[in-house]
Every structure is written in C-alpha cells, then in structure tokens.
Amino acid sequence: MEKADLNPSSAELLDWVTSGQIDAMRK
C-alpha cells in the first residue's frame, strides 16, 4: 500500500512539512 493511497491530504501535509524544513534551513 502506498502512502498516497491512505489519504491525499497526508501527501499534502508531508510536502508542506518538507518545504517548511527547507525554509528553516535557508534562514
């Protein structure tokens, strides 16, 4: 089972968290 199949919002949340971590590293 792929994570994307569990819940579409989960993938969006993961992407949001990842982009947030990247922003934190840039600052």
C-alpha positions in Angstrom: 0.0 0.0 0.0 1.4 3.4 -1.0 1.2 6.3 1.4 -0.6 8.3 -1.2 -3.4 5.8 -1.1 -4.0 6.3 2.6 -5.1 9.9 2.4 -4.4 12.6 -0.3 -4.1 15.3 2.5 -1.3 13.2 4.1 0.8 13.8 1.0 0.0 17.5 1.1 0.9 17.7 4.7 4.2 15.8 4.1 5.0 18.2 1.3 4.1 21.2 3.5 6.3 20.0 6.3 9.2 19.2 3.9 9.0 22.7 2.4 8.8 24.2 5.9 12.0 22.4 6.9 13.8 23.7 3.7 12.7 27.2 4.5 14.1 26.8 8.1 17.5 25.7 6.7 17.6 28.6 4.3 17.2 31.2 7.1 
